[in-house]
């Protein structure tokens, strides 16, 4: 389990750009490994997102963990929770979003409002399911609010949270790819430069011991500093 700061890539092929995989391999090598270490990425995050990553040190473990993270095991085996800062406030403080989505050729997650636009185009739709709960809302101007949301995903789709919340009308602060112009303008005014999303809790079954393990972290990005109840919320969850 590794904590990744916002702005650092999980893995990249760009020469000279730092990434978590390279840093970990260098660390393991410096610790005395005689051969290049194996690192299987089980749970990755987008470069502008912070939070917990999961790596496996051998192929067997990687396969077992990937099965859990892909939803192949019992439904209760895995729990992935995130904090997100939304522009605006949903009409309902808690709810479930269920969408069909696909990844287009430009590397963007697209929500399909109907199958009419994708039939005959060789596009495979994937069901995306998340549950959100609004924890705190802060008014930043007379007509603007931002909200801290706890999000639990039941599926692990590409850019799922970012795309679903934007489609829902409450895009994430700092998201230049999916947010509307109002969200982008607010992010710029507040100085939010990374996506306001943190993979804050991961629970799964340890592949060796068979015991349930839980790892947690707290967000450190600027967007989350706008909410004064994170500490109290973390204590209640614990």
Secondary structure, DSSP 8 states (H G I E B T S, - for coil): -EEE-TT-BSS--STT--BHHHHHHHHHHHTT-SS----EEEE---TT-EEEEEEESSHHHHHHHHHHHTT-S-GGG-EEEEEEEEES--SSSEEEEEEEEEE-TTS-EEEESSGGGTTTTT---EEEEEEEEEEEEEEEETTEEEEEEEEEESS--TTHHHHHHHHHT--BTT-TTT--HHHHHHHHHHT--S-SEEEEEEEEE-TTT--EEEEE----SGGGGG-S-HHHHHHHH-
